[in-house]
Amino acid sequence: MRGFEPAAALVAPDLRRAAEKRGFAVARLLTDWPEIVGPETAAHTRPVKVTHGKGMGATLTVLTDGAHAPLVQMQLPRLRERVNAVYGFNAISRIVVTQTAAQGFAEGQAQFRPAPPQQSPVPAPEVVARAEEVAARFEDPKLADSMRRLALARAARDTRKRPPFSQD
């Protein structure tokens, strides 16, 4: 047994392998794209692949829709700078913008906008009281907080799975 491990550490090898198949040496470029390029640019772009040619540096292919392609084209120097900051050196020497139709092709059907954040419902007082009871069983404050959040998450999941009440 290795004890508790962050979930990111458990999926990191699989994510790294999948990213490397598309040429991404740094998987963070895929997972943290909105942080790297900014939320406005990330809303209508996404990295597709990195190819390595014969010369120095690689080429990053970025997918966007036709309407935003000129705007993305103007931002290429800034995007290249930010992407290279992730790598820590000038790994990307060129960025190619690929345009796609809003409908029709398989790649074009992908949505670029992230899902809107879901508002979490406020738990009922009795649910909070039960979560506090669970947390009180542990002396370590971090573990108690984690168990409290787990109890609240399980209660929220259970209420989503229940069918609505029917009035007969």
N, C-alpha and C positions, 0 to 999 in steps of 0.2 A: 504494500500500500504506500502511495506517495502522499497521502493526506489531501487536503484541499488544494485545488489549483484553479486559477482563473480560467473561465471558459475560453477566453481568447488563446490561452496556451494550448488547450486541447485541440482546437480547430486550426491552429496556425500552420502545421505541416501540410494539411490538406489544401488549405487556401493558398499556400505558397506554391504547391505543385500545380494547381489549376491556373494560377497567375503566370507561372513560368511557361506554361504551354502557349500562352499568347504573347510571350516575350517580356512580361513584366517582371523584372528582377526585384522590384520593390512592390509588394502587394498593397502597400499603403496608398499607392497611386489610385488603385481601384476602390478601396474601402473608404478613403477619406477625400474623395474627389471634391465634394462641396467645400471642405475646409481649405483645400489647396488652391482652387481657382476662384472661390467665392460663390455664395449661393445664387447670385444672379446668373453667372456664367454656367454654373453647374445645372441650372434649371433647364437649359436647352442644349447641353453638350454632355458627352461621356467619352471616356477613353476606350478605344477598341483594341488596339494592339501596338506593340513596339517591335520594330524590325531593325535588324542590325545589318548594315551594308559592309562594303569592303573598306570604306574609309573610317575616319574617326567619328564617333558619335552615332547615335541611333535616331530613328525616325518614329515619332509618336503619331498614330492616326487617331483623330478625334472625330466623332460622329455628331452631326447637328442637322437640323432641318434647313430647308432652303431659305426660309425667311431670315434666319439668324446667321447664316453663313458669312455675309459681309461683315457683320459686327464681330464675329469670332475671328475672322481674318485680320481685322484691325488690332485685335488683342493678342495676336500670336507672340510678339516679343515678351509681353508681360506673362503670358501663359508658360512660355519656355523657361523664363526666369524662375517662376514659382515651382514648376515641375523639377527643374534642376536643383532647386533648394531642397526638395525632398530626397533626391539622390545624394546630395552632398557634394556633387561635382557636376561638370558639364556633360552629363551622360546623353542628353537629348540635344542633337544639333539641329533638328528640323521637326516641324509639326505640320502634318498634312490634314486638311479639313475635308472630310467626306460628307457630302450632302445626301440626304435621302428624302423621299416623298413622305408626306404625313401618313399616307395609306398605301397599301399595296404590297410592298416587299416585306419579308420577314423582319429585317433590321428596322425598317421604317415603322413597324407597329409598336416598337418599344416606346414607352412613355418616359420622357426625360424629367418630368416634374416629380419631385418626391411626394409621397403621400402626406396629406395634411396631418399635423399632430392630432392624435386622439385625446379628447378631454377625458381624463380619468374621473369616474364618478366618486363622490365623497362617500366613504364607507359609513354604514350605520353605526351608531354608538355601541351597540352590543357586539358588533364585529371588531371594533377598535378595542373594546374591553377584553375580548377573547385573545386578540393579538398581544395585548399587554400582559395577559396571564402567561402566554407562551414565552414571551421575552423575559419575564421575571424568573424563569427557571434557570437562567444562565447568568453566571457572574461576570464573564467577559463582556464589556459594553459593545464591542464590535459584533460579537457573535449574537448578543441579545438583539441588537438593531437589525442584523440580517434575518434573524428568525422572526422578528416582528414584521418586517417587510414581506417575508415569505408567507406568513400567515395571512396578511392582508391580500397578497396576490392570489393565494389559493381561494380565499373567500370571494374575491372578485370574479375569478374564473368559474367557480361553482355557481354564482348567481347568473352568469352569462349562459351557462349550459342548461339551466332549468327552463322548462317550457313555461310560457305565460299562464297565469291563472285563468281558468275558464269558469264562467258563471253559469251554472246549470239551474 
